Amino acid sequence: MVPVQFYFVLSALLFFIGVFGFVTRRNLIAMLISVELILNAVDINFAAFNRLLFPSSFEGMFMTLFSIGVSAAESAVAIAIIIGVYRNFHSDSVDSITELKN
């Protein structure tokens, strides 16, 4: 059986990789993938804390499933926005969105 602390380390690693990717990338798709990594880290934390604090109940698992559903909807909306930006500006860079201010 894998100790719960390994899940916390994995979650922290995924979270910091996601934050680093979000801060350093200028591509919208790469930024979306980084946000998904952050959300997956949160899902791992939900499941790990459920296993640590309440091993006989499934509230953390249900929260994880709900969070995965919200993440899927967020990804669909974000990809639609990215496609709209690409169609208007022929670029998927964050710098092209600054033209929307005018």
Biopython code that builds the backbone (N, CA, C, O; Angstrom):
import numpy as np
from Bio.PDB.StructureBuilder import StructureBuilder

atoms = [
    (1, "MET", "N", (0.834, -1.175, 0.000)),
    (1, "MET", "CA", (0.000, 0.000, 0.000)),
    (1, "MET", "C", (0.888, 1.250, 0.000)),
    (1, "MET", "O", (1.851, 1.332, 0.762)),
    (2, "VAL", "N", (0.563, 2.202, -0.844)),
    (2, "VAL", "CA", (1.350, 3.422, -0.979)),
    (2, "VAL", "C", (0.982, 4.386, 0.146)),
    (2, "VAL", "O", (-0.200, 4.634, 0.385)),
    (3, "PRO", "N", (1.986, 4.934, 0.840)),
    (3, "PRO", "CA", (1.677, 5.906, 1.910)),
    (3, "PRO", "C", (1.044, 7.179, 1.347)),
    (3, "PRO", "O", (1.304, 7.564, 0.207)),
    (4, "VAL", "N", (0.219, 7.819, 2.156)),
    (4, "VAL", "CA", (-0.512, 9.010, 1.732)),
    (4, "VAL", "C", (0.451, 10.159, 1.434)),
    (4, "VAL", "O", (0.164, 11.012, 0.594)),
    (5, "GLN", "N", (1.583, 10.180, 2.117)),
    (5, "GLN", "CA", (2.533, 11.264, 1.920)),
    (5, "GLN", "C", (3.061, 11.303, 0.489)),
    (5, "GLN", "O", (3.378, 12.380, -0.016)),
    (6, "PHE", "N", (3.162, 10.165, -0.166)),
    (6, "PHE", "CA", (3.605, 10.137, -1.559)),
    (6, "PHE", "C", (2.608, 10.847, -2.471)),
    (6, "PHE", "O", (2.998, 11.509, -3.432)),
    (7, "TYR", "N", (1.325, 10.705, -2.165)),
    (7, "TYR", "CA", (0.309, 11.405, -2.951)),
    (7, "TYR", "C", (0.409, 12.919, -2.752)),
    (7, "TYR", "O", (0.206, 13.687, -3.692)),
    (8, "PHE", "N", (0.721, 13.343, -1.526)),
    (8, "PHE", "CA", (0.892, 14.770, -1.270)),
    (8, "PHE", "C", (2.113, 15.322, -2.000)),
    (8, "PHE", "O", (2.074, 16.436, -2.522)),
    (9, "VAL", "N", (3.184, 14.557, -2.039)),
    (9, "VAL", "CA", (4.390, 14.985, -2.761)),
    (9, "VAL", "C", (4.101, 15.057, -4.257)),
    (9, "VAL", "O", (4.505, 16.010, -4.923)),
    (10, "LEU", "N", (3.408, 14.062, -4.783)),
    (10, "LEU", "CA", (3.040, 14.080, -6.194)),
    (10, "LEU", "C", (2.140, 15.264, -6.511)),
    (10, "LEU", "O", (2.308, 15.916, -7.541)),
    (11, "SER", "N", (1.195, 15.542, -5.639)),
    (11, "SER", "CA", (0.287, 16.666, -5.840)),
    (11, "SER", "C", (1.033, 17.993, -5.813)),
    (11, "SER", "O", (0.777, 18.867, -6.640)),
    (12, "ALA", "N", (1.949, 18.145, -4.873)),
    (12, "ALA", "CA", (2.736, 19.386, -4.805)),
    (12, "ALA", "C", (3.605, 19.540, -6.047)),
    (12, "ALA", "O", (3.737, 20.642, -6.579)),
    (13, "LEU", "N", (4.190, 18.457, -6.507)),
    (13, "LEU", "CA", (5.017, 18.495, -7.709)),
    (13, "LEU", "C", (4.190, 18.900, -8.932)),
    (13, "LEU", "O", (4.607, 19.758, -9.710)),
    (14, "LEU", "N", (3.031, 18.289, -9.097)),
    (14, "LEU", "CA", (2.153, 18.662, -10.212)),
    (14, "LEU", "C", (1.705, 20.113, -10.119)),
    (14, "LEU", "O", (1.641, 20.814, -11.129)),
    (15, "PHE", "N", (1.395, 20.564, -8.909)),
    (15, "PHE", "CA", (0.955, 21.936, -8.721)),
    (15, "PHE", "C", (2.044, 22.924, -9.122)),
    (15, "PHE", "O", (1.774, 23.884, -9.845)),
    (16, "PHE", "N", (3.268, 22.699, -8.661)),
    (16, "PHE", "CA", (4.341, 23.644, -8.968)),
    (16, "PHE", "C", (4.758, 23.579, -10.431)),
    (16, "PHE", "O", (5.150, 24.599, -10.997)),
    (17, "ILE", "N", (4.685, 22.415, -11.054)),
    (17, "ILE", "CA", (4.941, 22.327, -12.497)),
    (17, "ILE", "C", (3.877, 23.108, -13.254)),
    (17, "ILE", "O", (4.190, 23.801, -14.222)),
    (18, "GLY", "N", (2.622, 23.006, -12.825)),
    (18, "GLY", "CA", (1.541, 23.749, -13.467)),
    (18, "GLY", "C", (1.688, 25.248, -13.303)),
    (18, "GLY", "O", (1.480, 26.000, -14.256)),
    (19, "VAL", "N", (2.043, 25.693, -12.111)),
    (19, "VAL", "CA", (2.235, 27.127, -11.878)),
    (19, "VAL", "C", (3.410, 27.636, -12.699)),
    (19, "VAL", "O", (3.323, 28.703, -13.306)),
    (20, "PHE", "N", (4.511, 26.884, -12.726)),
    (20, "PHE", "CA", (5.677, 27.289, -13.513)),
    (20, "PHE", "C", (5.324, 27.364, -14.999)),
    (20, "PHE", "O", (5.712, 28.311, -15.682)),
    (21, "GLY", "N", (4.595, 26.375, -15.496)),
    (21, "GLY", "CA", (4.190, 26.389, -16.899)),
    (21, "GLY", "C", (3.257, 27.539, -17.218)),
    (21, "GLY", "O", (3.353, 28.132, -18.292)),
    (22, "PHE", "N", (2.360, 27.863, -16.309)),
    (22, "PHE", "CA", (1.428, 28.958, -16.549)),
    (22, "PHE", "C", (2.141, 30.299, -16.567)),
    (22, "PHE", "O", (1.806, 31.169, -17.370)),
    (23, "VAL", "N", (3.110, 30.473, -15.699)),
    (23, "VAL", "CA", (3.808, 31.752, -15.603)),
    (23, "VAL", "C", (4.793, 31.946, -16.755)),
    (23, "VAL", "O", (4.969, 33.068, -17.231)),
    (24, "THR", "N", (5.432, 30.875, -17.206)),
    (24, "THR", "CA", (6.500, 31.020, -18.199)),
    (24, "THR", "C", (6.036, 30.901, -19.644)),
    (24, "THR", "O", (6.731, 31.396, -20.531)),
    (25, "ARG", "N", (4.935, 30.292, -19.920)),
    (25, "ARG", "CA", (4.497, 30.076, -21.304)),
    (25, "ARG", "C", (3.714, 31.262, -21.826)),
    (25, "ARG", "O", (3.027, 31.945, -21.067)),
    (26, "ARG", "N", (3.818, 31.506, -23.125)),
    (26, "ARG", "CA", (3.058, 32.566, -23.773)),
    (26, "ARG", "C", (2.024, 31.993, -24.742)),
    (26, "ARG", "O", (1.289, 32.746, -25.381)),
    (27, "ASN", "N", (1.966, 30.682, -24.852)),
    (27, "ASN", "CA", (1.036, 30.007, -25.737)),
    (27, "ASN", "C", (-0.236, 29.674, -24.950)),
    (27, "ASN", "O", (-0.160, 29.167, -23.831)),
    (28, "LEU", "N", (-1.393, 29.956, -25.532)),
    (28, "LEU", "CA", (-2.656, 29.733, -24.820)),
    (28, "LEU", "C", (-2.914, 28.261, -24.524)),
    (28, "LEU", "O", (-3.418, 27.926, -23.452)),
    (29, "ILE", "N", (-2.576, 27.381, -25.456)),
    (29, "ILE", "CA", (-2.798, 25.947, -25.240)),
    (29, "ILE", "C", (-1.894, 25.439, -24.108)),
    (29, "ILE", "O", (-2.338, 24.658, -23.267)),
    (30, "ALA", "N", (-0.632, 25.876, -24.085)),
    (30, "ALA", "CA", (0.280, 25.463, -23.016)),
    (30, "ALA", "C", (-0.198, 25.988, -21.668)),
    (30, "ALA", "O", (-0.061, 25.306, -20.652)),
    (31, "MET", "N", (-0.754, 27.188, -21.653)),
    (31, "MET", "CA", (-1.280, 27.734, -20.405)),
    (31, "MET", "C", (-2.495, 26.939, -19.936)),
    (31, "MET", "O", (-2.657, 26.709, -18.737)),
    (32, "LEU", "N", (-3.348, 26.519, -20.864)),
    (32, "LEU", "CA", (-4.506, 25.698, -20.513)),
    (32, "LEU", "C", (-4.068, 24.353, -19.951)),
    (32, "LEU", "O", (-4.656, 23.870, -18.983)),
    (33, "ILE", "N", (-3.059, 23.748, -20.535)),
    (33, "ILE", "CA", (-2.541, 22.478, -20.019)),
    (33, "ILE", "C", (-1.972, 22.667, -18.618)),
    (33, "ILE", "O", (-2.120, 21.794, -17.764)),
    (34, "SER", "N", (-1.325, 23.799, -18.380)),
    (34, "SER", "CA", (-0.786, 24.080, -17.044)),
    (34, "SER", "C", (-1.903, 24.231, -16.012)),
    (34, "SER", "O", (-1.774, 23.761, -14.882)),
    (35, "VAL", "N", (-2.983, 24.876, -16.396)),
    (35, "VAL", "CA", (-4.125, 25.003, -15.483)),
    (35, "VAL", "C", (-4.726, 23.630, -15.194)),
    (35, "VAL", "O", (-5.147, 23.359, -14.070)),
    (36, "GLU", "N", (-4.767, 22.775, -16.192)),
    (36, "GLU", "CA", (-5.278, 21.419, -15.980)),
    (36, "GLU", "C", (-4.380, 20.631, -15.030)),
    (36, "GLU", "O", (-4.875, 19.843, -14.224)),
    (37, "LEU", "N", (-3.068, 20.834, -15.114)),
    (37, "LEU", "CA", (-2.163, 20.187, -14.164)),
    (37, "LEU", "C", (-2.450, 20.649, -12.735)),
    (37, "LEU", "O", (-2.436, 19.848, -11.800)),
    (38, "ILE", "N", (-2.707, 21.937, -12.579)),
    (38, "ILE", "CA", (-3.023, 22.468, -11.248)),
    (38, "ILE", "C", (-4.319, 21.844, -10.734)),
    (38, "ILE", "O", (-4.400, 21.458, -9.568)),
    (39, "LEU", "N", (-5.313, 21.745, -11.580)),
    (39, "LEU", "CA", (-6.588, 21.150, -11.157)),
    (39, "LEU", "C", (-6.439, 19.664, -10.843)),
    (39, "LEU", "O", (-7.098, 19.160, -9.934)),
    (40, "ASN", "N", (-5.584, 18.954, -11.579)),
    (40, "ASN", "CA", (-5.335, 17.546, -11.264)),
    (40, "ASN", "C", (-4.628, 17.394, -9.921)),
    (40, "ASN", "O", (-4.872, 16.429, -9.197)),
    (41, "ALA", "N", (-3.756, 18.337, -9.589)),
    (41, "ALA", "CA", (-3.109, 18.309, -8.279)),
    (41, "ALA", "C", (-4.146, 18.473, -7.170)),
    (41, "ALA", "O", (-4.057, 17.821, -6.130)),
    (42, "VAL", "N", (-5.118, 19.338, -7.394)),
    (42, "VAL", "CA", (-6.194, 19.516, -6.411)),
    (42, "VAL", "C", (-7.011, 18.237, -6.273)),
    (42, "VAL", "O", (-7.391, 17.860, -5.165)),
    (43, "ASP", "N", (-7.280, 17.575, -7.379)),
    (43, "ASP", "CA", (-8.035, 16.316, -7.332)),
    (43, "ASP", "C", (-7.290, 15.245, -6.542)),
    (43, "ASP", "O", (-7.894, 14.501, -5.770)),
    (44, "ILE", "N", (-5.978, 15.172, -6.739)),
    (44, "ILE", "CA", (-5.192, 14.197, -5.975)),
    (44, "ILE", "C", (-5.250, 14.529, -4.486)),
    (44, "ILE", "O", (-5.323, 13.629, -3.649)),
    (45, "ASN", "N", (-5.218, 15.815, -4.158)),
    (45, "ASN", "CA", (-5.317, 16.210, -2.744)),
    (45, "ASN", "C", (-6.665, 15.836, -2.148)),
    (45, "ASN", "O", (-6.725, 15.370, -1.010)),
    (46, "PHE", "N", (-7.752, 16.032, -2.898)),
    (46, "PHE", "CA", (-9.067, 15.631, -2.410)),
    (46, "PHE", "C", (-9.077, 14.148, -2.055)),
    (46, "PHE", "O", (-9.525, 13.765, -0.974)),
    (47, "ALA", "N", (-8.584, 13.323, -2.963)),
    (47, "ALA", "CA", (-8.602, 11.882, -2.734)),
    (47, "ALA", "C", (-7.667, 11.483, -1.589)),
    (47, "ALA", "O", (-8.004, 10.609, -0.789)),
    (48, "ALA", "N", (-6.502, 12.118, -1.509)),
    (48, "ALA", "CA", (-5.541, 11.754, -0.457)),
    (48, "ALA", "C", (-6.036, 12.179, 0.919)),
    (48, "ALA", "O", (-5.910, 11.425, 1.884)),
    (49, "PHE", "N", (-6.603, 13.388, 1.017)),
    (49, "PHE", "CA", (-7.131, 13.814, 2.315)),
    (49, "PHE", "C", (-8.327, 12.963, 2.728)),
    (49, "PHE", "O", (-8.517, 12.703, 3.916)),
    (50, "ASN", "N", (-9.128, 12.529, 1.772)),
    (50, "ASN", "CA", (-10.237, 11.639, 2.101)),
    (50, "ASN", "C", (-9.711, 10.327, 2.663)),
    (50, "ASN", "O", (-10.238, 9.807, 3.646)),
    (51, "ARG", "N", (-8.673, 9.797, 2.036)),
    (51, "ARG", "CA", (-8.108, 8.539, 2.513)),
    (51, "ARG", "C", (-7.453, 8.704, 3.877)),
    (51, "ARG", "O", (-7.504, 7.791, 4.701)),
    (52, "LEU", "N", (-6.835, 9.862, 4.126)),
    (52, "LEU", "CA", (-6.140, 10.092, 5.390)),
    (52, "LEU", "C", (-7.108, 10.354, 6.537)),
    (52, "LEU", "O", (-6.962, 9.778, 7.615)),
    (53, "LEU", "N", (-8.095, 11.217, 6.313)),
    (53, "LEU", "CA", (-8.971, 11.645, 7.408)),
    (53, "LEU", "C", (-10.201, 10.760, 7.588)),
    (53, "LEU", "O", (-10.587, 10.453, 8.716)),
    (54, "PHE", "N", (-10.814, 10.351, 6.485)),
    (54, "PHE", "CA", (-12.054, 9.565, 6.549)),
    (54, "PHE", "C", (-11.930, 8.350, 5.629)),
    (54, "PHE", "O", (-12.514, 8.342, 4.545)),
    (55, "PRO", "N", (-11.181, 7.326, 6.040)),
    (55, "PRO", "CA", (-10.933, 6.200, 5.131)),
    (55, "PRO", "C", (-12.171, 5.380, 4.769)),
    (55, "PRO", "O", (-12.168, 4.683, 3.754)),
    (56, "SER", "N", (-13.227, 5.451, 5.577)),
    (56, "SER", "CA", (-14.394, 4.625, 5.279)),
    (56, "SER", "C", (-15.474, 5.360, 4.487)),
    (56, "SER", "O", (-16.469, 4.748, 4.101)),
    (57, "SER", "N", (-15.300, 6.655, 4.238)),
    (57, "SER", "CA", (-16.321, 7.406, 3.501)),
    (57, "SER", "C", (-15.781, 7.840, 2.141)),
    (57, "SER", "O", (-14.589, 7.717, 1.856)),
    (58, "PHE", "N", (-16.687, 8.351, 1.313)),
    (58, "PHE", "CA", (-16.324, 8.672, -0.066)),
    (58, "PHE", "C", (-16.554, 10.131, -0.429)),
    (58, "PHE", "O", (-16.673, 10.448, -1.613)),
    (59, "GLU", "N", (-16.623, 11.039, 0.559)),
    (59, "GLU", "CA", (-16.884, 12.440, 0.242)),
    (59, "GLU", "C", (-15.783, 13.044, -0.612)),
    (59, "GLU", "O", (-16.065, 13.786, -1.552)),
    (60, "GLY", "N", (-14.528, 12.735, -0.296)),
    (60, "GLY", "CA", (-13.410, 13.246, -1.090)),
    (60, "GLY", "C", (-13.434, 12.722, -2.505)),
    (60, "GLY", "O", (-13.068, 13.435, -3.439)),
    (61, "MET", "N", (-13.860, 11.481, -2.674)),
    (61, "MET", "CA", (-13.937, 10.910, -4.014)),
    (61, "MET", "C", (-15.032, 11.593, -4.836)),
    (61, "MET", "O", (-14.861, 11.837, -6.030)),
    (62, "PHE", "N", (-16.156, 11.899, -4.185)),
    (62, "PHE", "CA", (-17.225, 12.596, -4.889)),
    (62, "PHE", "C", (-16.807, 14.016, -5.255)),
    (62, "PHE", "O", (-17.140, 14.508, -6.333)),
    (63, "MET", "N", (-16.075, 14.676, -4.351)),
    (63, "MET", "CA", (-15.559, 16.009, -4.670)),
    (63, "MET", "C", (-14.576, 15.941, -5.835)),
    (63, "MET", "O", (-14.547, 16.836, -6.681)),
    (64, "THR", "N", (-13.778, 14.886, -5.878)),
    (64, "THR", "CA", (-12.844, 14.698, -6.989)),
    (64, "THR", "C", (-13.596, 14.512, -8.301)),
    (64, "THR", "O", (-13.225, 15.104, -9.314)),
    (65, "LEU", "N", (-14.639, 13.705, -8.296)),
    (65, "LEU", "CA", (-15.422, 13.508, -9.519)),
    (65, "LEU", "C", (-16.117, 14.797, -9.955)),
    (65, "LEU", "O", (-16.176, 15.095, -11.148)),
    (66, "PHE", "N", (-16.635, 15.552, -9.009)),
    (66, "PHE", "CA", (-17.249, 16.838, -9.322)),
    (66, "PHE", "C", (-16.223, 17.796, -9.901)),
    (66, "PHE", "O", (-16.508, 18.498, -10.871)),
    (67, "SER", "N", (-15.037, 17.833, -9.319)),
    (67, "SER", "CA", (-13.974, 18.708, -9.801)),
    (67, "SER", "C", (-13.519, 18.301, -11.204)),
    (67, "SER", "O", (-13.219, 19.167, -12.026)),
    (68, "ILE", "N", (-13.464, 17.022, -11.484)),
    (68, "ILE", "CA", (-13.097, 16.563, -12.829)),
    (68, "ILE", "C", (-14.150, 17.007, -13.837)),
    (68, "ILE", "O", (-13.806, 17.412, -14.948)),
    (69, "GLY", "N", (-15.417, 16.940, -13.471)),
    (69, "GLY", "CA", (-16.483, 17.417, -14.363)),
    (69, "GLY", "C", (-16.396, 18.904, -14.627)),
    (69, "GLY", "O", (-16.574, 19.352, -15.759)),
    (70, "VAL", "N", (-16.122, 19.670, -13.585)),
    (70, "VAL", "CA", (-15.966, 21.124, -13.757)),
    (70, "VAL", "C", (-14.742, 21.418, -14.618)),
    (70, "VAL", "O", (-14.771, 22.325, -15.451)),
    (71, "SER", "N", (-13.668, 20.659, -14.423)),
    (71, "SER", "CA", (-12.461, 20.853, -15.229)),
    (71, "SER", "C", (-12.721, 20.555, -16.703)),
    (71, "SER", "O", (-12.197, 21.242, -17.580)),
    (72, "ALA", "N", (-13.521, 19.542, -16.974)),
    (72, "ALA", "CA", (-13.845, 19.214, -18.367)),
    (72, "ALA", "C", (-14.657, 20.329, -19.014)),
    (72, "ALA", "O", (-14.410, 20.695, -20.163)),
    (73, "ALA", "N", (-15.616, 20.864, -18.283)),
    (73, "ALA", "CA", (-16.405, 21.975, -18.822)),
    (73, "ALA", "C", (-15.541, 23.209, -19.022)),
    (73, "ALA", "O", (-15.683, 23.916, -20.021)),
    (74, "GLU", "N", (-14.649, 23.470, -18.079)),
    (74, "GLU", "CA", (-13.734, 24.615, -18.196)),
    (74, "GLU", "C", (-12.830, 24.447, -19.402)),
    (74, "GLU", "O", (-12.565, 25.420, -20.108)),
    (75, "SER", "N", (-12.351, 23.244, -19.655)),
    (75, "SER", "CA", (-11.486, 22.998, -20.811)),
    (75, "SER", "C", (-12.232, 23.218, -22.123)),
    (75, "SER", "O", (-11.679, 23.778, -23.069)),
    (76, "ALA", "N", (-13.476, 22.780, -22.179)),
    (76, "ALA", "CA", (-14.261, 22.960, -23.400)),
    (76, "ALA", "C", (-14.486, 24.440, -23.696)),
    (76, "ALA", "O", (-14.372, 24.869, -24.844)),
    (77, "VAL", "N", (-14.802, 25.213, -22.674)),
    (77, "VAL", "CA", (-15.010, 26.654, -22.865)),
    (77, "VAL", "C", (-13.702, 27.338, -23.236)),
    (77, "VAL", "O", (-13.682, 28.200, -24.115)),
    (78, "ALA", "N", (-12.613, 26.966, -22.579)),
    (78, "ALA", "CA", (-11.318, 27.585, -22.865)),
    (78, "ALA", "C", (-10.857, 27.269, -24.285)),
    (78, "ALA", "O", (-10.317, 28.143, -24.964)),
    (79, "ILE", "N", (-11.058, 26.045, -24.741)),
    (79, "ILE", "CA", (-10.661, 25.700, -26.111)),
    (79, "ILE", "C", (-11.513, 26.462, -27.113)),
    (79, "ILE", "O", (-11.000, 26.882, -28.151)),
    (80, "ALA", "N", (-12.799, 26.654, -26.834)),
    (80, "ALA", "CA", (-13.647, 27.452, -27.732)),
    (80, "ALA", "C", (-13.162, 28.900, -27.788)),
    (80, "ALA", "O", (-13.161, 29.509, -28.858)),
    (81, "ILE", "N", (-12.755, 29.452, -26.658)),
    (81, "ILE", "CA", (-12.225, 30.819, -26.647)),
    (81, "ILE", "C", (-10.916, 30.887, -27.407)),
    (81, "ILE", "O", (-10.687, 31.837, -28.155)),
    (82, "ILE", "N", (-10.051, 29.898, -27.231)),
    (82, "ILE", "CA", (-8.768, 29.882, -27.941)),
    (82, "ILE", "C", (-8.984, 29.774, -29.444)),
    (82, "ILE", "O", (-8.282, 30.427, -30.216)),
    (83, "ILE", "N", (-9.938, 28.965, -29.866)),
    (83, "ILE", "CA", (-10.243, 28.863, -31.301)),
    (83, "ILE", "C", (-10.758, 30.193, -31.829)),
    (83, "ILE", "O", (-10.393, 30.599, -32.932)),
    (84, "GLY", "N", (-11.599, 30.879, -31.060)),
    (84, "GLY", "CA", (-12.085, 32.197, -31.469)),
    (84, "GLY", "C", (-10.958, 33.213, -31.586)),
    (84, "GLY", "O", (-10.930, 34.005, -32.528)),
    (85, "VAL", "N", (-10.039, 33.196, -30.646)),
    (85, "VAL", "CA", (-8.885, 34.106, -30.710)),
    (85, "VAL", "C", (-8.030, 33.773, -31.925)),
    (85, "VAL", "O", (-7.569, 34.672, -32.628)),
    (86, "TYR", "N", (-7.818, 32.487, -32.171)),
    (86, "TYR", "CA", (-6.993, 32.093, -33.313)),
    (86, "TYR", "C", (-7.642, 32.498, -34.638)),
    (86, "TYR", "O", (-6.952, 32.927, -35.562)),
    (87, "ARG", "N", (-8.952, 32.363, -34.730)),
    (87, "ARG", "CA", (-9.641, 32.756, -35.969)),
    (87, "ARG", "C", (-9.562, 34.256, -36.217)),
    (87, "ARG", "O", (-9.459, 34.685, -37.366)),
    (88, "ASN", "N", (-9.611, 35.058, -35.159)),
    (88, "ASN", "CA", (-9.578, 36.505, -35.323)),
    (88, "ASN", "C", (-8.174, 37.051, -35.533)),
    (88, "ASN", "O", (-7.980, 37.967, -36.332)),
    (89, "PHE", "N", (-7.187, 36.498, -34.822)),
    (89, "PHE", "CA", (-5.847, 37.075, -34.842)),
    (89, "PHE", "C", (-4.805, 36.189, -35.506)),
    (89, "PHE", "O", (-3.657, 36.608, -35.647)),
    (90, "HIS", "N", (-5.166, 34.977, -35.919)),
    (90, "HIS", "CA", (-4.257, 34.024, -36.568)),
    (90, "HIS", "C", (-3.011, 33.779, -35.720)),
    (90, "HIS", "O", (-1.905, 33.635, -36.242)),
    (91, "SER", "N", (-3.210, 33.734, -34.418)),
    (91, "SER", "CA", (-2.122, 33.479, -33.487)),
    (91, "SER", "C", (-2.717, 32.909, -32.202)),
    (91, "SER", "O", (-3.830, 33.259, -31.811)),
    (92, "ASP", "N", (-1.963, 32.030, -31.553)),
    (92, "ASP", "CA", (-2.409, 31.501, -30.271)),
    (92, "ASP", "C", (-1.522, 32.001, -29.131)),
    (92, "ASP", "O", (-1.389, 31.347, -28.097)),
    (93, "SER", "N", (-0.927, 33.153, -29.336)),
    (93, "SER", "CA", (-0.077, 33.767, -28.331)),
    (93, "SER", "C", (-0.890, 34.694, -27.438)),
    (93, "SER", "O", (-1.891, 35.267, -27.866)),
    (94, "VAL", "N", (-0.451, 34.832, -26.202)),
    (94, "VAL", "CA", (-1.133, 35.713, -25.262)),
    (94, "VAL", "C", (-1.012, 37.167, -25.709)),
    (94, "VAL", "O", (-1.901, 37.977, -25.446)),
    (95, "ASP", "N", (0.077, 37.492, -26.377)),
    (95, "ASP", "CA", (0.300, 38.867, -26.810)),
    (95, "ASP", "C", (-0.746, 39.330, -27.817)),
    (95, "ASP", "O", (-1.014, 40.528, -27.911)),
    (96, "SER", "N", (-1.340, 38.416, -28.566)),
    (96, "SER", "CA", (-2.366, 38.803, -29.540)),
    (96, "SER", "C", (-3.670, 39.228, -28.860)),
    (96, "SER", "O", (-4.467, 39.951, -29.458)),
    (97, "ILE", "N", (-3.894, 38.794, -27.634)),
    (97, "ILE", "CA", (-5.128, 39.145, -26.926)),
    (97, "ILE", "C", (-5.101, 40.588, -26.456)),
    (97, "ILE", "O", (-6.160, 41.167, -26.215)),
    (98, "THR", "N", (-3.938, 41.180, -26.319)),
    (98, "THR", "CA", (-3.863, 42.566, -25.879)),
    (98, "THR", "C", (-4.527, 43.512, -26.876)),
    (98, "THR", "O", (-4.895, 44.631, -26.520)),
    (99, "GLU", "N", (-4.681, 43.069, -28.121)),
    (99, "GLU", "CA", (-5.357, 43.883, -29.124)),
    (99, "GLU", "C", (-6.870, 43.950, -28.869)),
    (99, "GLU", "O", (-7.545, 44.802, -29.449)),
    (100, "LEU", "N", (-7.408, 43.088, -28.030)),
    (100, "LEU", "CA", (-8.826, 43.093, -27.713)),
    (100, "LEU", "C", (-9.211, 44.315, -26.874)),
    (100, "LEU", "O", (-10.388, 44.669, -26.799)),
    (101, "LYS", "N", (-8.232, 44.952, -26.249)),
    (101, "LYS", "CA", (-8.527, 46.093, -25.384)),
    (101, "LYS", "C", (-9.031, 47.287, -26.184)),
    (101, "LYS", "O", (-9.785, 48.106, -25.657)),
    (102, "ASN", "N", (-8.635, 47.399, -27.425)),
    (102, "ASN", "CA", (-9.033, 48.590, -28.246)),
    (102, "ASN", "C", (-10.430, 48.491, -28.737)),
    (102, "ASN", "O", (-10.907, 49.392, -29.427)),
]
sb = StructureBuilder()
sb.init_structure("model")
sb.init_model(0)
sb.init_chain("A")
sb.init_seg("    ")
for serial, (resi, resn, name, xyz) in enumerate(atoms, 1):
    if name == "N":
        sb.init_residue(resn, " ", resi, " ")
    sb.init_atom(name, np.array(xyz, "f"), 0.0, 1.0, " ", f" {name:<3s}", serial, name[0])
structure = sb.get_structure()
